[in-house]
Amino acid sequence: MAITLGEIATYLQAKLIGDESIVIHGLATLTHAQTGELSFLANMAYRDQLQSTLASAIIVHPNQADECSSAALVLDNPYLGYAKVSSLFETLPKASHIIHPSAVISESASIGKDVSIAANAVIEDHAVLADGVIIGAGTVVGHNSRIGRDTRLHQNVSIYHDVSIGESCIVHSGTVIGSDGFGFANEQGKWVKIRQIGGVSIGNNVEVGANCTIDRGAMSDTRISDGVILDNLIQIAHNVEIGENTAMAASCKIAGSTKIGANCTISGGVGVTGHLTLVDGTHVTAMSLVTKSIAEPGGYSSGTAMSKTSDWRKSAARFRQLDDMAKRLKAIEKSINN
């Protein structure tokens, strides 16, 4: 890919300071950029690199425009500018718009126009693939499932039966959507399986990372709304609902029937117990455990900050003493009040 700086400025609607004829052939960090590459500054911790970088141009905020040693593309949100320009240098292979002869497709399946189906994929009975869908090698789309227009399922994705995925979604390799929720009743010490008769409903413009699991609902559907982004290794249990444009980082675990609102951010390693409600605009920091509903938007954390092991052990010992200390404090307060 080679594109002039002027063309990039027009694409981003950015103010250009410098030579518009400079040819850009790639993206790189300020540290590693070479001549012909475009970089960006979004974190002020790297501000001093504006003078030393070899990048031919830098996407910067207006406040840093005069500090650049090279050409500048000036935007109020440099990170967003970088996100948009990255699409010009996409390395993902283009879809072939062919159906590989080794793919197994049911006669009752419905296949739209310009669909790509790679080797050894399986499309089961009554499945529907809309126009422009891309199915990776080894991927399975189950009975009566529907994949929306321009959605891409990468290699070895497993879509169970009665799953609906909207338009312009991306599902990465190893993800399983529609597996049974963890539902069992106990009969005299033995577990009796509760049949999971709901499905999974995923909206438009959703991205699901690699090796995620999204369970089907017990009776009604598990629901993922438009614009949700899920990182790798996330578990979404049965009947969970996630609101629009919520983002979850890697290794989050969401227990059954929890409702997470719109525009939330759930950081890496967070656990959320079942049957809770997290209001719109909730932001949970990494490795937190959410054990009760959140009714007011804002930031929430749990656990203790990292410290030296010797200090942590002392603190842990004191945690175990808190109940006894609280009882003694109450006794002292009572004696004083009397």
C-alpha atoms as one frame of an Amber mdcrd trajectory, in Angstrom:
protein
   0.000   0.000   0.000   1.279   3.452  -0.922  -0.722   6.626  -0.464   0.179
  10.290  -0.307  -0.056  12.298   2.866  -2.497  14.621   1.135  -4.816  11.726
   0.380  -4.640  10.566   4.003  -5.395  14.100   5.228  -8.479  14.205   3.022
  -9.577  10.763   4.214  -9.222  11.778   7.876 -10.395  15.361   7.352  -7.245
  16.394   9.160  -5.258  19.603   8.917  -1.991  18.914   7.099   1.223  20.646
   8.087   3.917  19.683   5.581   4.336  18.301   2.084   1.157  16.658   0.799
   3.121  14.682  -1.823   4.985  12.597   0.786   4.280   8.927   0.103   3.268
   6.770   3.087   3.598   2.994   2.805   3.002   1.844   6.367   2.261   2.566
  10.025   4.620   2.312  12.990   5.153   3.528  16.540   7.160   6.669  17.151
  10.064   4.537  18.357  10.223   2.167  15.397   8.974   4.328  12.516  11.204
   4.819   9.482  11.077   7.146   6.502   7.847   6.611   4.583   5.876   5.538
   7.646   3.107   7.308   9.536   2.930   7.368  13.341   0.723   8.979  15.990
   0.845  10.445  19.495  -2.030   9.583  21.802  -0.173   9.023  25.090   1.727
  11.996  26.459   4.278   9.637  27.997   5.799   9.401  24.493   5.700  13.110
  23.773   9.493  13.498  23.865   9.738  11.120  20.879   8.152  13.689  18.572
  11.578  15.203  18.013  13.546  11.977  17.628  11.222   9.804  15.536  12.116
   9.044  11.923   8.441   8.905  10.867   7.635  10.921   7.749   4.439  12.179
   9.392   2.688  12.045  12.733  -0.979  12.257  13.699  -1.119  14.690  16.631
  -3.419  16.880  18.690  -3.334  20.607  17.884  -1.466  21.251  21.134   1.511
  19.183  19.931   1.495  20.198  16.268   4.421  22.625  16.674   6.551  19.988
  18.401   6.774  17.618  15.431  10.080  17.238  13.621   8.215  15.936  10.568
   4.960  16.576   8.749   1.837  16.514  10.904  -1.780  15.496  10.524  -3.644
  17.499  13.142  -6.761  16.001  14.751  -8.575  16.495  18.047  -8.477  12.716
  18.587  -5.192  11.296  17.230  -5.940   7.752  18.419  -9.222   7.739  16.506
  -7.357   9.029  13.475  -4.887   6.164  13.772  -7.768   3.694  14.060  -9.358
   4.996  10.883  -6.167   5.169   8.834  -5.245   1.605   9.844  -8.008   0.383
   7.548  -6.019   1.703   4.580  -3.179  -0.682   5.410  -5.243  -3.786   6.222
  -3.291  -7.013   5.659  -6.202  -9.458   5.986  -6.593 -11.400   2.709  -9.559
 -10.391   0.598 -12.518 -12.732   0.373 -12.520 -15.066  -2.612 -16.307 -15.036
  -3.162 -16.156 -18.735  -4.001 -17.365 -21.885  -2.292 -14.604 -24.427  -1.795
 -15.482 -27.876  -3.172 -14.743 -29.518   0.192 -17.365 -27.402   1.996 -20.482
 -29.326   3.072 -23.657 -27.319   2.532 -27.158 -28.590   3.249 -29.624 -28.433
   0.385 -32.021 -26.586   2.685 -29.487 -23.861   3.553 -29.901 -20.421   1.992
 -26.752 -18.851   0.556 -26.721 -15.190  -0.510 -24.717 -13.408  -3.187 -20.920
 -13.006  -3.061 -20.589 -15.439  -0.159 -17.199 -17.020   0.554 -17.063 -20.476
   2.136 -13.589 -21.927   2.746 -12.371 -25.511   2.871 -14.083 -28.038   5.153
 -16.712 -25.609   6.409 -20.134 -27.060   7.232 -23.435 -25.248   6.715 -26.262
 -27.241   8.278 -29.976 -27.540   7.517 -31.986 -24.332   7.144 -29.024 -22.106
   7.947 -29.083 -18.697   6.252 -26.002 -16.838   5.033 -26.792 -13.328   3.811
 -24.963 -11.522   1.003 -21.241 -11.001   1.443 -20.817 -13.424   4.354 -17.332
 -14.938   4.751 -16.993 -18.379   6.336 -13.478 -19.504   7.298 -11.985 -22.961
   6.916 -13.408 -25.567   9.284 -16.181 -23.330  10.562 -19.617 -24.801  11.304
 -22.911 -22.916  11.067 -25.584 -24.943  12.807 -29.172 -25.806  12.069 -31.501
 -22.827  11.601 -28.810 -20.259  12.394 -28.641 -16.959  10.540 -25.544 -14.941
   9.628 -26.110 -11.323   8.561 -24.770  -9.416   5.599 -20.989  -8.880   5.394
 -20.292 -10.781   8.608 -17.039 -12.725   8.781 -16.539 -15.948  10.739 -12.851
 -16.807  10.846 -11.400 -20.324  10.830 -12.754 -23.005  13.166 -15.659 -21.050
  14.612 -18.554 -23.156  15.938 -22.046 -21.715  15.640 -24.650 -24.013  17.198
 -28.304 -24.194  16.187 -30.770 -21.279  16.476 -28.123 -18.576  16.653 -28.655
 -15.203  15.005 -25.694 -12.963  14.172 -26.272  -9.531  12.641 -24.592  -7.556
   9.893 -20.909  -6.559   9.642 -19.831  -8.685  12.598 -16.467 -10.389  13.089
 -16.044 -13.639  15.016 -12.479 -14.853  15.529 -11.089 -18.386  15.509 -11.961
 -20.917  18.164 -15.057 -19.129  19.415 -18.161 -21.165  20.240 -21.567 -19.494
  20.129 -24.711 -21.277  21.291 -23.277 -24.011  23.502 -25.426 -25.108  26.453
 -25.645 -22.912  29.492 -24.614 -24.403  32.826 -28.005 -25.484  34.082 -28.555
 -28.478  36.370 -30.948 -29.489  39.140 -29.927 -31.779  41.958 -31.869 -34.945
  42.711 -30.583 -36.769  45.769 -26.972 -35.926  45.001 -27.170 -36.500  41.265
 -27.277 -33.750  38.654 -30.210 -33.572  36.237 -29.522 -31.530  33.105 -31.820
 -28.596  32.323 -32.264 -28.461  28.556 -31.233 -25.101  27.192 -34.023 -24.287
  24.745 -33.219 -20.629  24.072 -30.764 -19.341  21.492 -28.244 -16.543  21.055
 -29.038 -13.213  19.405 -26.138 -10.957  18.375 -26.668  -7.513  16.875 -24.851
  -5.605  14.154 -21.199  -4.458  14.138 -20.237  -6.806  16.965 -16.705  -8.203
  17.229 -16.021 -11.363  19.224 -12.403 -12.313  19.936 -10.710 -15.683  19.708
 -11.680 -18.609  21.954 -14.728 -16.968  23.498 -17.830 -18.886  24.564 -21.330
 -17.443  24.446 -23.922 -19.814  25.900 -27.455 -20.174  24.612 -30.324 -19.136
  26.845 -32.171 -21.526  29.114 -35.569 -20.421  27.806 -35.125 -17.005  26.144
 -32.080 -15.878  24.152 -28.725 -14.678  25.389 -28.449 -11.197  23.826 -25.456
  -9.181  22.630 -26.466  -5.726  21.367 -25.150  -3.643  18.459 -21.579  -2.392
  18.619 -20.380  -4.632  21.462 -16.696  -5.604  21.343 -15.412  -8.690  23.168
 -11.729  -9.496  23.571 -10.300 -13.033  23.621 -11.120 -15.776  26.153 -14.394
 -14.342  27.440 -17.206 -16.460  28.894 -20.782 -15.191  28.530 -23.215 -17.464
  30.370 -26.836 -18.223  29.525 -29.399 -15.404  29.375 -26.827 -12.669  29.830
 -27.732  -9.379  28.137 -25.078  -6.871  27.062 -26.058  -3.344  26.004 -24.925
  -1.378  22.972 -21.269  -0.402  22.528 -20.076  -2.094  25.691 -16.450  -3.304
  25.604 -14.943  -6.224  27.522 -11.232  -6.989  27.770  -9.734 -10.481  27.854
 -10.686 -13.235  30.296 -13.876 -11.698  31.684 -16.425 -14.169  33.066 -20.092
 -13.136  33.180 -22.410 -15.472  35.088 -25.954 -16.295  34.048 -28.876 -13.867
  33.718 -26.731 -10.793  34.370 -27.683  -7.622  32.510 -24.853  -5.267  31.562
 -25.883  -1.869  30.261 -24.809   0.185  27.274 -21.465   1.978  26.958 -19.832
   0.018  29.773 -16.187  -1.014  29.929 -15.293  -4.244  31.690 -11.526  -4.588
  32.093  -9.432  -7.740  31.854 -10.035 -10.631  34.224 -13.247  -9.235  35.727
 -15.796 -11.666  37.152 -19.481 -10.796  37.463 -21.742 -13.092  39.487 -25.197
 -14.076  38.289 -28.544 -12.290  38.224 -27.037  -8.802  38.610 -27.705  -5.560
  36.755 -24.948  -3.120  35.793 -26.322   0.254  34.759 -25.321   2.058  31.552
 -21.921   3.724  31.825 -20.442   1.307  34.361 -16.646   0.968  34.244 -15.040
  -1.922  36.143 -11.260  -2.057  36.595  -9.096  -5.119  35.977  -9.392  -8.288
  38.095 -12.405  -7.000  40.033 -15.168  -9.299  41.278 -18.657  -7.804  41.000
 -20.995  -9.432  43.535 -23.879  -6.970  43.670 -25.800  -4.868  41.183 -24.507
  -1.418  40.209 -27.212   1.258  40.035 -25.124   4.383  39.435 -22.736   4.920
  36.493 -19.046   5.412  37.213 -15.875   3.510  38.008 -15.809   0.463  40.306
 -12.978  -1.704  41.657 -12.469  -4.565  44.092  -9.547  -6.481  45.555  -6.300
  -5.069  46.849  -3.459  -3.391  45.013  -0.215  -5.249  44.400   2.434  -5.094
  47.118   5.500  -7.057  48.168   4.591 -10.615  49.145   5.789 -10.097  52.715
   3.557  -7.020  53.068   0.621  -8.746  51.384   0.816 -11.664  53.830   0.729
  -9.284  56.776  -2.303  -7.530  55.300  -4.030 -10.864  54.646  -3.503 -11.828
  58.276  -5.057  -8.547  59.364  -8.046  -9.109  57.073  -8.805 -12.298  59.007
  -8.713 -10.315  62.230 -11.170  -7.635  61.092 -14.304  -9.356  62.388 -12.830
  -9.807  65.854 -11.553  -6.218  65.809 -14.991  -4.941  64.830 -16.615  -6.829
  67.726 -14.102  -5.429  70.213 -14.633  -1.904  68.835 -18.393  -2.214  69.273
 -17.855  -3.419  72.844 -15.610  -0.426  73.573 -18.135   2.004  72.029 -20.906
   0.435  74.108 -18.937   0.748  77.320 -18.122   4.399  76.563 -21.746   5.245
  75.766 -22.875   3.644  79.005
